Amino acid sequence: MSYNLFALMHQLLPLEFANKRAKYIRYRLYAIAAKVIKTGRKVIIKCQAQYYQLLTKVLNDIKAFKPLLS
């Protein structure tokens, strides 16, 4: 199951991660220093500008994903 989840992540991630190993992806995505702020009805993530574009791309791709199974 973990292989299948990782294969799915490869499809959703930007092209720079296409041929990378799990350790590299984990380091680049999960180890981003950020601050999560909850105010009222908003959740704000503050991080460096270079990581903001990457996180925005990944989150938009995940939201746009349509599973083949119904």
PDB file with SEQRES, HELIX, SHEET and CRYST1 records, atoms N, CA, C and O in Angstrom:
SEQRES   1 A   70  MET SER TYR ASN LEU PHE ALA LEU MET HIS GLN LEU LEU          
SEQRES   2 A   70  PRO LEU GLU PHE ALA ASN LYS ARG ALA LYS TYR ILE ARG          
SEQRES   3 A   70  TYR ARG LEU TYR ALA ILE ALA ALA LYS VAL ILE LYS THR          
SEQRES   4 A   70  GLY ARG LYS VAL ILE ILE LYS CYS GLN ALA GLN TYR TYR          
SEQRES   5 A   70  GLN LEU LEU THR LYS VAL LEU ASN ASP ILE LYS ALA PHE          
SEQRES   6 A   70  LYS PRO LEU LEU SER                                          
HELIX    1 AA1 SER A    2  LEU A   12  1                                  11    
HELIX    2 AA2 LEU A   15  PHE A   17  5                                   3    
HELIX    3 AA3 ALA A   22  ILE A   25  1                                   4    
HELIX    4 AA4 ARG A   26  TYR A   30  3                                   5    
HELIX    5 AA5 ALA A   49  ALA A   64  1                                  16    
SHEET    1 AA1 2 ALA A  34  THR A  39  0                                        
SHEET    2 AA1 2 LYS A  42  CYS A  47 -1                                        
CRYST1    1.000    1.000    1.000  90.00  90.00  90.00 P 1           1          
ATOM      1  N   MET A   1       0.824  -1.187   0.000  1.00  0.00           N  
ATOM      2  CA  MET A   1       0.000   0.000   0.000  1.00  0.00           C  
ATOM      3  C   MET A   1       0.869   1.251   0.000  1.00  0.00           C  
ATOM      4  O   MET A   1       0.536   2.236  -0.659  1.00  0.00           O  
ATOM      5  N   SER A   2       1.971   1.222   0.726  1.00  0.00           N  
ATOM      6  CA  SER A   2       2.830   2.411   0.759  1.00  0.00           C  
ATOM      7  C   SER A   2       3.418   2.689  -0.627  1.00  0.00           C  
ATOM      8  O   SER A   2       3.589   3.848  -1.003  1.00  0.00           O  
ATOM      9  N   TYR A   3       3.728   1.639  -1.384  1.00  0.00           N  
ATOM     10  CA  TYR A   3       4.233   1.835  -2.750  1.00  0.00           C  
ATOM     11  C   TYR A   3       3.172   2.523  -3.612  1.00  0.00           C  
ATOM     12  O   TYR A   3       3.486   3.431  -4.381  1.00  0.00           O  
ATOM     13  N   ASN A   4       1.937   2.096  -3.483  1.00  0.00           N  
ATOM     14  CA  ASN A   4       0.855   2.692  -4.276  1.00  0.00           C  
ATOM     15  C   ASN A   4       0.635   4.151  -3.910  1.00  0.00           C  
ATOM     16  O   ASN A   4       0.404   4.977  -4.792  1.00  0.00           O  
ATOM     17  N   LEU A   5       0.702   4.481  -2.633  1.00  0.00           N  
ATOM     18  CA  LEU A   5       0.562   5.879  -2.217  1.00  0.00           C  
ATOM     19  C   LEU A   5       1.709   6.728  -2.745  1.00  0.00           C  
ATOM     20  O   LEU A   5       1.512   7.866  -3.170  1.00  0.00           O  
ATOM     21  N   PHE A   6       2.917   6.158  -2.711  1.00  0.00           N  
ATOM     22  CA  PHE A   6       4.071   6.896  -3.227  1.00  0.00           C  
ATOM     23  C   PHE A   6       3.955   7.095  -4.728  1.00  0.00           C  
ATOM     24  O   PHE A   6       4.311   8.159  -5.234  1.00  0.00           O  
ATOM     25  N   ALA A   7       3.464   6.093  -5.454  1.00  0.00           N  
ATOM     26  CA  ALA A   7       3.262   6.223  -6.898  1.00  0.00           C  
ATOM     27  C   ALA A   7       2.221   7.298  -7.204  1.00  0.00           C  
ATOM     28  O   ALA A   7       2.362   8.044  -8.173  1.00  0.00           O  
ATOM     29  N   LEU A   8       1.190   7.374  -6.389  1.00  0.00           N  
ATOM     30  CA  LEU A   8       0.177   8.421  -6.557  1.00  0.00           C  
ATOM     31  C   LEU A   8       0.781   9.797  -6.312  1.00  0.00           C  
ATOM     32  O   LEU A   8       0.499  10.744  -7.046  1.00  0.00           O  
ATOM     33  N   MET A   9       1.602   9.903  -5.291  1.00  0.00           N  
ATOM     34  CA  MET A   9       2.250  11.186  -5.016  1.00  0.00           C  
ATOM     35  C   MET A   9       3.131  11.609  -6.176  1.00  0.00           C  
ATOM     36  O   MET A   9       3.194  12.796  -6.495  1.00  0.00           O  
ATOM     37  N   HIS A  10       3.817  10.660  -6.818  1.00  0.00           N  
ATOM     38  CA  HIS A  10       4.651  10.992  -7.975  1.00  0.00           C  
ATOM     39  C   HIS A  10       3.817  11.605  -9.092  1.00  0.00           C  
ATOM     40  O   HIS A  10       4.306  12.474  -9.814  1.00  0.00           O  
ATOM     41  N   GLN A  11       2.591  11.178  -9.246  1.00  0.00           N  
ATOM     42  CA  GLN A  11       1.726  11.733 -10.284  1.00  0.00           C  
ATOM     43  C   GLN A  11       1.252  13.139  -9.938  1.00  0.00           C  
ATOM     44  O   GLN A  11       1.022  13.953 -10.832  1.00  0.00           O  
ATOM     45  N   LEU A  12       1.106  13.427  -8.660  1.00  0.00           N  
ATOM     46  CA  LEU A  12       0.567  14.712  -8.235  1.00  0.00           C  
ATOM     47  C   LEU A  12       1.634  15.788  -8.056  1.00  0.00           C  
ATOM     48  O   LEU A  12       1.328  16.980  -8.107  1.00  0.00           O  
ATOM     49  N   LEU A  13       2.875  15.380  -7.847  1.00  0.00           N  
ATOM     50  CA  LEU A  13       3.925  16.349  -7.567  1.00  0.00           C  
ATOM     51  C   LEU A  13       4.446  16.994  -8.847  1.00  0.00           C  
ATOM     52  O   LEU A  13       4.277  16.447  -9.937  1.00  0.00           O  
ATOM     53  N   PRO A  14       5.084  18.166  -8.712  1.00  0.00           N  
ATOM     54  CA  PRO A  14       5.663  18.833  -9.888  1.00  0.00           C  
ATOM     55  C   PRO A  14       6.744  17.975 -10.556  1.00  0.00           C  
ATOM     56  O   PRO A  14       7.224  17.006  -9.967  1.00  0.00           O  
ATOM     57  N   LEU A  15       7.117  18.331 -11.768  1.00  0.00           N  
ATOM     58  CA  LEU A  15       8.072  17.539 -12.544  1.00  0.00           C  
ATOM     59  C   LEU A  15       9.449  17.428 -11.895  1.00  0.00           C  
ATOM     60  O   LEU A  15      10.163  16.454 -12.134  1.00  0.00           O  
ATOM     61  N   GLU A  16       9.829  18.402 -11.085  1.00  0.00           N  
ATOM     62  CA  GLU A  16      11.148  18.321 -10.457  1.00  0.00           C  
ATOM     63  C   GLU A  16      11.268  17.114  -9.518  1.00  0.00           C  
ATOM     64  O   GLU A  16      12.377  16.711  -9.170  1.00  0.00           O  
ATOM     65  N   PHE A  17      10.142  16.541  -9.110  1.00  0.00           N  
ATOM     66  CA  PHE A  17      10.145  15.375  -8.232  1.00  0.00           C  
ATOM     67  C   PHE A  17       9.881  14.067  -8.975  1.00  0.00           C  
ATOM     68  O   PHE A  17       9.773  13.015  -8.346  1.00  0.00           O  
ATOM     69  N   ALA A  18       9.776  14.117 -10.296  1.00  0.00           N  
ATOM     70  CA  ALA A  18       9.347  12.951 -11.069  1.00  0.00           C  
ATOM     71  C   ALA A  18      10.242  11.731 -10.875  1.00  0.00           C  
ATOM     72  O   ALA A  18       9.727  10.621 -10.735  1.00  0.00           O  
ATOM     73  N   ASN A  19      11.537  11.895 -10.863  1.00  0.00           N  
ATOM     74  CA  ASN A  19      12.448  10.759 -10.763  1.00  0.00           C  
ATOM     75  C   ASN A  19      13.192  10.717  -9.436  1.00  0.00           C  
ATOM     76  O   ASN A  19      14.269  10.126  -9.348  1.00  0.00           O  
ATOM     77  N   LYS A  20      12.644  11.323  -8.428  1.00  0.00           N  
ATOM     78  CA  LYS A  20      13.327  11.389  -7.133  1.00  0.00           C  
ATOM     79  C   LYS A  20      12.865  10.270  -6.208  1.00  0.00           C  
ATOM     80  O   LYS A  20      11.778   9.714  -6.367  1.00  0.00           O  
ATOM     81  N   ARG A  21      13.700   9.964  -5.262  1.00  0.00           N  
ATOM     82  CA  ARG A  21      13.389   8.925  -4.280  1.00  0.00           C  
ATOM     83  C   ARG A  21      12.563   9.507  -3.139  1.00  0.00           C  
ATOM     84  O   ARG A  21      12.445  10.724  -2.996  1.00  0.00           O  
ATOM     85  N   ALA A  22      12.001   8.628  -2.342  1.00  0.00           N  
ATOM     86  CA  ALA A  22      11.132   9.042  -1.239  1.00  0.00           C  
ATOM     87  C   ALA A  22      11.888   9.914  -0.236  1.00  0.00           C  
ATOM     88  O   ALA A  22      11.327  10.874   0.291  1.00  0.00           O  
ATOM     89  N   LYS A  23      13.140   9.593   0.028  1.00  0.00           N  
ATOM     90  CA  LYS A  23      13.920  10.368   0.997  1.00  0.00           C  
ATOM     91  C   LYS A  23      14.080  11.818   0.542  1.00  0.00           C  
ATOM     92  O   LYS A  23      13.978  12.737   1.355  1.00  0.00           O  
ATOM     93  N   TYR A  24      14.330  12.027  -0.755  1.00  0.00           N  
ATOM     94  CA  TYR A  24      14.478  13.369  -1.292  1.00  0.00           C  
ATOM     95  C   TYR A  24      13.165  14.141  -1.194  1.00  0.00           C  
ATOM     96  O   TYR A  24      13.153  15.301  -0.783  1.00  0.00           O  
ATOM     97  N   ILE A  25      12.072  13.503  -1.566  1.00  0.00           N  
ATOM     98  CA  ILE A  25      10.761  14.160  -1.513  1.00  0.00           C  
ATOM     99  C   ILE A  25      10.394  14.490  -0.070  1.00  0.00           C  
ATOM    100  O   ILE A  25       9.883  15.573   0.212  1.00  0.00           O  
ATOM    101  N   ARG A  26      10.650  13.573   0.823  1.00  0.00           N  
ATOM    102  CA  ARG A  26      10.366  13.807   2.236  1.00  0.00           C  
ATOM    103  C   ARG A  26      11.172  14.994   2.749  1.00  0.00           C  
ATOM    104  O   ARG A  26      10.646  15.832   3.481  1.00  0.00           O  
ATOM    105  N   TYR A  27      12.442  15.069   2.371  1.00  0.00           N  
ATOM    106  CA  TYR A  27      13.282  16.171   2.817  1.00  0.00           C  
ATOM    107  C   TYR A  27      12.799  17.497   2.247  1.00  0.00           C  
ATOM    108  O   TYR A  27      12.732  18.494   2.966  1.00  0.00           O  
ATOM    109  N   ARG A  28      12.460  17.518   0.947  1.00  0.00           N  
ATOM    110  CA  ARG A  28      12.076  18.766   0.303  1.00  0.00           C  
ATOM    111  C   ARG A  28      10.683  19.260   0.696  1.00  0.00           C  
ATOM    112  O   ARG A  28      10.463  20.468   0.772  1.00  0.00           O  
ATOM    113  N   LEU A  29       9.743  18.352   0.947  1.00  0.00           N  
ATOM    114  CA  LEU A  29       8.376  18.774   1.241  1.00  0.00           C  
ATOM    115  C   LEU A  29       8.057  18.786   2.730  1.00  0.00           C  
ATOM    116  O   LEU A  29       7.465  19.741   3.233  1.00  0.00           O  
ATOM    117  N   TYR A  30       8.438  17.758   3.417  1.00  0.00           N  
ATOM    118  CA  TYR A  30       8.029  17.636   4.816  1.00  0.00           C  
ATOM    119  C   TYR A  30       8.919  18.418   5.773  1.00  0.00           C  
ATOM    120  O   TYR A  30       8.502  18.725   6.889  1.00  0.00           O  
ATOM    121  N   ALA A  31      10.129  18.742   5.356  1.00  0.00           N  
ATOM    122  CA  ALA A  31      11.064  19.422   6.247  1.00  0.00           C  
ATOM    123  C   ALA A  31      11.112  20.931   6.000  1.00  0.00           C  
ATOM    124  O   ALA A  31      12.121  21.576   6.289  1.00  0.00           O  
ATOM    125  N   ILE A  32      10.041  21.486   5.475  1.00  0.00           N  
ATOM    126  CA  ILE A  32       9.987  22.933   5.237  1.00  0.00           C  
ATOM    127  C   ILE A  32       9.626  23.632   6.547  1.00  0.00           C  
ATOM    128  O   ILE A  32       8.635  23.301   7.198  1.00  0.00           O  
ATOM    129  N   ALA A  33      10.444  24.591   6.909  1.00  0.00           N  
ATOM    130  CA  ALA A  33      10.165  25.364   8.113  1.00  0.00           C  
ATOM    131  C   ALA A  33       9.035  26.342   7.819  1.00  0.00           C  
ATOM    132  O   ALA A  33       9.151  27.185   6.931  1.00  0.00           O  
ATOM    133  N   ALA A  34       7.959  26.226   8.557  1.00  0.00           N  
ATOM    134  CA  ALA A  34       6.807  27.097   8.340  1.00  0.00           C  
ATOM    135  C   ALA A  34       6.077  27.317   9.658  1.00  0.00           C  
ATOM    136  O   ALA A  34       6.250  26.573  10.624  1.00  0.00           O  
ATOM    137  N   LYS A  35       5.279  28.336   9.666  1.00  0.00           N  
ATOM    138  CA  LYS A  35       4.480  28.656  10.845  1.00  0.00           C  
ATOM    139  C   LYS A  35       3.016  28.633  10.436  1.00  0.00           C  
ATOM    140  O   LYS A  35       2.626  29.305   9.481  1.00  0.00           O  
ATOM    141  N   VAL A  36       2.212  27.871  11.148  1.00  0.00           N  
ATOM    142  CA  VAL A  36       0.782  27.769  10.865  1.00  0.00           C  
ATOM    143  C   VAL A  36       0.040  28.644  11.857  1.00  0.00           C  
ATOM    144  O   VAL A  36       0.195  28.496  13.069  1.00  0.00           O  
ATOM    145  N   ILE A  37      -0.770  29.560  11.332  1.00  0.00           N  
ATOM    146  CA  ILE A  37      -1.512  30.506  12.166  1.00  0.00           C  
ATOM    147  C   ILE A  37      -3.000  30.318  11.902  1.00  0.00           C  
ATOM    148  O   ILE A  37      -3.444  30.371  10.755  1.00  0.00           O  
ATOM    149  N   LYS A  38      -3.767  30.100  12.962  1.00  0.00           N  
ATOM    150  CA  LYS A  38      -5.219  29.984  12.837  1.00  0.00           C  
ATOM    151  C   LYS A  38      -5.849  31.234  13.436  1.00  0.00           C  
ATOM    152  O   LYS A  38      -5.672  31.534  14.617  1.00  0.00           O  
ATOM    153  N   THR A  39      -6.591  31.958  12.593  1.00  0.00           N  
ATOM    154  CA  THR A  39      -7.303  33.130  13.068  1.00  0.00           C  
ATOM    155  C   THR A  39      -8.723  33.069  12.542  1.00  0.00           C  
ATOM    156  O   THR A  39      -8.942  33.016  11.332  1.00  0.00           O  
ATOM    157  N   GLY A  40      -9.665  33.074  13.426  1.00  0.00           N  
ATOM    158  CA  GLY A  40     -11.056  33.047  12.998  1.00  0.00           C  
ATOM    159  C   GLY A  40     -11.354  31.852  12.116  1.00  0.00           C  
ATOM    160  O   GLY A  40     -11.315  30.709  12.572  1.00  0.00           O  
ATOM    161  N   ARG A  41     -11.653  32.115  10.853  1.00  0.00           N  
ATOM    162  CA  ARG A  41     -11.978  31.053   9.903  1.00  0.00           C  
ATOM    163  C   ARG A  41     -10.856  30.766   8.924  1.00  0.00           C  
ATOM    164  O   ARG A  41     -11.050  30.004   7.977  1.00  0.00           O  
ATOM    165  N   LYS A  42      -9.700  31.351   9.125  1.00  0.00           N  
ATOM    166  CA  LYS A  42      -8.598  31.195   8.191  1.00  0.00           C  
ATOM    167  C   LYS A  42      -7.456  30.400   8.817  1.00  0.00           C  
ATOM    168  O   LYS A  42      -7.213  30.459  10.022  1.00  0.00           O  
ATOM    169  N   VAL A  43      -6.779  29.672   7.974  1.00  0.00           N  
ATOM    170  CA  VAL A  43      -5.526  29.023   8.351  1.00  0.00           C  
ATOM    171  C   VAL A  43      -4.467  29.595   7.428  1.00  0.00           C  
ATOM    172  O   VAL A  43      -4.568  29.478   6.206  1.00  0.00           O  
ATOM    173  N   ILE A  44      -3.453  30.212   8.014  1.00  0.00           N  
ATOM    174  CA  ILE A  44      -2.405  30.871   7.247  1.00  0.00           C  
ATOM    175  C   ILE A  44      -1.103  30.114   7.477  1.00  0.00           C  
ATOM    176  O   ILE A  44      -0.751  29.785   8.609  1.00  0.00           O  
ATOM    177  N   ILE A  45      -0.400  29.847   6.387  1.00  0.00           N  
ATOM    178  CA  ILE A  45       0.905  29.199   6.474  1.00  0.00           C  
ATOM    179  C   ILE A  45       1.950  30.207   6.040  1.00  0.00           C  
ATOM    180  O   ILE A  45       1.917  30.705   4.915  1.00  0.00           O  
ATOM    181  N   LYS A  46       2.875  30.504   6.933  1.00  0.00           N  
ATOM    182  CA  LYS A  46       3.954  31.436   6.626  1.00  0.00           C  
ATOM    183  C   LYS A  46       5.236  30.639   6.447  1.00  0.00           C  
ATOM    184  O   LYS A  46       5.634  29.857   7.310  1.00  0.00           O  
ATOM    185  N   CYS A  47       5.874  30.862   5.292  1.00  0.00           N  
ATOM    186  CA  CYS A  47       7.141  30.198   5.009  1.00  0.00           C  
ATOM    187  C   CYS A  47       7.930  31.079   4.040  1.00  0.00           C  
ATOM    188  O   CYS A  47       7.463  32.139   3.626  1.00  0.00           O  
ATOM    189  N   GLN A  48       9.127  30.624   3.689  1.00  0.00           N  
ATOM    190  CA  GLN A  48       9.947  31.384   2.753  1.00  0.00           C  
ATOM    191  C   GLN A  48       9.287  31.381   1.375  1.00  0.00           C  
ATOM    192  O   GLN A  48       8.573  30.444   1.019  1.00  0.00           O  
ATOM    193  N   ALA A  49       9.534  32.437   0.610  1.00  0.00           N  
ATOM    194  CA  ALA A  49       8.899  32.601  -0.697  1.00  0.00           C  
ATOM    195  C   ALA A  49       9.215  31.451  -1.644  1.00  0.00           C  
ATOM    196  O   ALA A  49       8.347  31.033  -2.411  1.00  0.00           O  
ATOM    197  N   GLN A  50      10.426  30.936  -1.608  1.00  0.00           N  
ATOM    198  CA  GLN A  50      10.786  29.848  -2.525  1.00  0.00           C  
ATOM    199  C   GLN A  50       9.978  28.593  -2.253  1.00  0.00           C  
ATOM    200  O   GLN A  50       9.705  27.827  -3.177  1.00  0.00           O  
ATOM    201  N   TYR A  51       9.589  28.364  -1.006  1.00  0.00           N  
ATOM    202  CA  TYR A  51       8.796  27.197  -0.669  1.00  0.00           C  
ATOM    203  C   TYR A  51       7.304  27.450  -0.850  1.00  0.00           C  
ATOM    204  O   TYR A  51       6.536  26.508  -1.046  1.00  0.00           O  
ATOM    205  N   TYR A  52       6.893  28.695  -0.788  1.00  0.00           N  
ATOM    206  CA  TYR A  52       5.479  29.028  -0.935  1.00  0.00           C  
ATOM    207  C   TYR A  52       4.961  28.605  -2.307  1.00  0.00           C  
ATOM    208  O   TYR A  52       3.875  28.034  -2.411  1.00  0.00           O  
ATOM    209  N   GLN A  53       5.728  28.880  -3.357  1.00  0.00           N  
ATOM    210  CA  GLN A  53       5.311  28.493  -4.708  1.00  0.00           C  
ATOM    211  C   GLN A  53       5.210  26.981  -4.840  1.00  0.00           C  
ATOM    212  O   GLN A  53       4.277  26.472  -5.462  1.00  0.00           O  
ATOM    213  N   LEU A  54       6.162  26.264  -4.262  1.00  0.00           N  
ATOM    214  CA  LEU A  54       6.142  24.807  -4.316  1.00  0.00           C  
ATOM    215  C   LEU A  54       4.933  24.251  -3.572  1.00  0.00           C  
ATOM    216  O   LEU A  54       4.246  23.369  -4.087  1.00  0.00           O  
ATOM    217  N   LEU A  55       4.665  24.752  -2.374  1.00  0.00           N  
ATOM    218  CA  LEU A  55       3.518  24.284  -1.603  1.00  0.00           C  
ATOM    219  C   LEU A  55       2.202  24.611  -2.300  1.00  0.00           C  
ATOM    220  O   LEU A  55       1.282  23.793  -2.297  1.00  0.00           O  
ATOM    221  N   THR A  56       2.103  25.785  -2.891  1.00  0.00           N  
ATOM    222  CA  THR A  56       0.895  26.172  -3.612  1.00  0.00           C  
ATOM    223  C   THR A  56       0.648  25.238  -4.791  1.00  0.00           C  
ATOM    224  O   THR A  56      -0.484  24.813  -5.022  1.00  0.00           O  
ATOM    225  N   LYS A  57       1.701  24.919  -5.535  1.00  0.00           N  
ATOM    226  CA  LYS A  57       1.575  24.008  -6.688  1.00  0.00           C  
ATOM    227  C   LYS A  57       1.126  22.625  -6.238  1.00  0.00           C  
ATOM    228  O   LYS A  57       0.229  22.041  -6.846  1.00  0.00           O  
ATOM    229  N   VAL A  58       1.729  22.098  -5.196  1.00  0.00           N  
ATOM    230  CA  VAL A  58       1.381  20.762  -4.706  1.00  0.00           C  
ATOM    231  C   VAL A  58      -0.058  20.734  -4.206  1.00  0.00           C  
ATOM    232  O   VAL A  58      -0.802  19.808  -4.530  1.00  0.00           O  
ATOM    233  N   LEU A  59      -0.464  21.730  -3.423  1.00  0.00           N  
ATOM    234  CA  LEU A  59      -1.824  21.762  -2.889  1.00  0.00           C  
ATOM    235  C   LEU A  59      -2.861  21.902  -4.002  1.00  0.00           C  
ATOM    236  O   LEU A  59      -3.913  21.267  -3.941  1.00  0.00           O  
ATOM    237  N   ASN A  60      -2.584  22.719  -5.012  1.00  0.00           N  
ATOM    238  CA  ASN A  60      -3.524  22.858  -6.131  1.00  0.00           C  
ATOM    239  C   ASN A  60      -3.647  21.568  -6.924  1.00  0.00           C  
ATOM    240  O   ASN A  60      -4.739  21.212  -7.367  1.00  0.00           O  
ATOM    241  N   ASP A  61      -2.526  20.860  -7.109  1.00  0.00           N  
ATOM    242  CA  ASP A  61      -2.572  19.579  -7.829  1.00  0.00           C  
ATOM    243  C   ASP A  61      -3.359  18.540  -7.049  1.00  0.00           C  
ATOM    244  O   ASP A  61      -4.087  17.745  -7.642  1.00  0.00           O  
ATOM    245  N   ILE A  62      -3.225  18.535  -5.740  1.00  0.00           N  
ATOM    246  CA  ILE A  62      -3.972  17.585  -4.916  1.00  0.00           C  
ATOM    247  C   ILE A  62      -5.468  17.901  -4.973  1.00  0.00           C  
ATOM    248  O   ILE A  62      -6.292  16.991  -5.061  1.00  0.00           O  
ATOM    249  N   LYS A  63      -5.817  19.180  -4.925  1.00  0.00           N  
ATOM    250  CA  LYS A  63      -7.230  19.568  -4.991  1.00  0.00           C  
ATOM    251  C   LYS A  63      -7.847  19.215  -6.342  1.00  0.00           C  
ATOM    252  O   LYS A  63      -9.025  18.864  -6.413  1.00  0.00           O  
ATOM    253  N   ALA A  64      -7.064  19.306  -7.408  1.00  0.00           N  
ATOM    254  CA  ALA A  64      -7.565  19.055  -8.752  1.00  0.00           C  
ATOM    255  C   ALA A  64      -7.596  17.569  -9.092  1.00  0.00           C  
ATOM    256  O   ALA A  64      -8.125  17.199 -10.141  1.00  0.00           O  
ATOM    257  N   PHE A  65      -7.054  16.717  -8.250  1.00  0.00           N  
ATOM    258  CA  PHE A  65      -6.977  15.290  -8.533  1.00  0.00           C  
ATOM    259  C   PHE A  65      -8.363  14.664  -8.546  1.00  0.00           C  
ATOM    260  O   PHE A  65      -9.153  14.851  -7.621  1.00  0.00           O  
ATOM    261  N   LYS A  66      -8.646  13.917  -9.609  1.00  0.00           N  
ATOM    262  CA  LYS A  66      -9.920  13.197  -9.735  1.00  0.00           C  
ATOM    263  C   LYS A  66      -9.594  11.704  -9.773  1.00  0.00           C  
ATOM    264  O   LYS A  66      -8.992  11.232 -10.738  1.00  0.00           O  
ATOM    265  N   PRO A  67      -9.980  10.960  -8.746  1.00  0.00           N  
ATOM    266  CA  PRO A  67      -9.680   9.522  -8.742  1.00  0.00           C  
ATOM    267  C   PRO A  67     -10.447   8.790  -9.848  1.00  0.00           C  
ATOM    268  O   PRO A  67     -11.546   9.191 -10.232  1.00  0.00           O  
ATOM    269  N   LEU A  68      -9.848   7.716 -10.343  1.00  0.00           N  
ATOM    270  CA  LEU A  68     -10.463   6.948 -11.412  1.00  0.00           C  
ATOM    271  C   LEU A  68     -11.598   6.056 -10.883  1.00  0.00           C  
ATOM    272  O   LEU A  68     -12.535   5.742 -11.618  1.00  0.00           O  
ATOM    273  N   LEU A  69     -11.514   5.659  -9.637  1.00  0.00           N  
ATOM    274  CA  LEU A  69     -12.545   4.824  -9.047  1.00  0.00           C  
ATOM    275  C   LEU A  69     -13.744   5.676  -8.643  1.00  0.00           C  
ATOM    276  O   LEU A  69     -13.576   6.806  -8.184  1.00  0.00           O  
ATOM    277  N   SER A  70     -14.920   5.154  -8.808  1.00  0.00           N  
ATOM    278  CA  SER A  70     -16.103   5.932  -8.412  1.00  0.00           C  
ATOM    279  C   SER A  70     -16.891   5.231  -7.335  1.00  0.00           C  
ATOM    280  O   SER A  70     -17.915   5.746  -6.886  1.00  0.00           O  
TER     281      SER A  70                                                      
END                                                                             
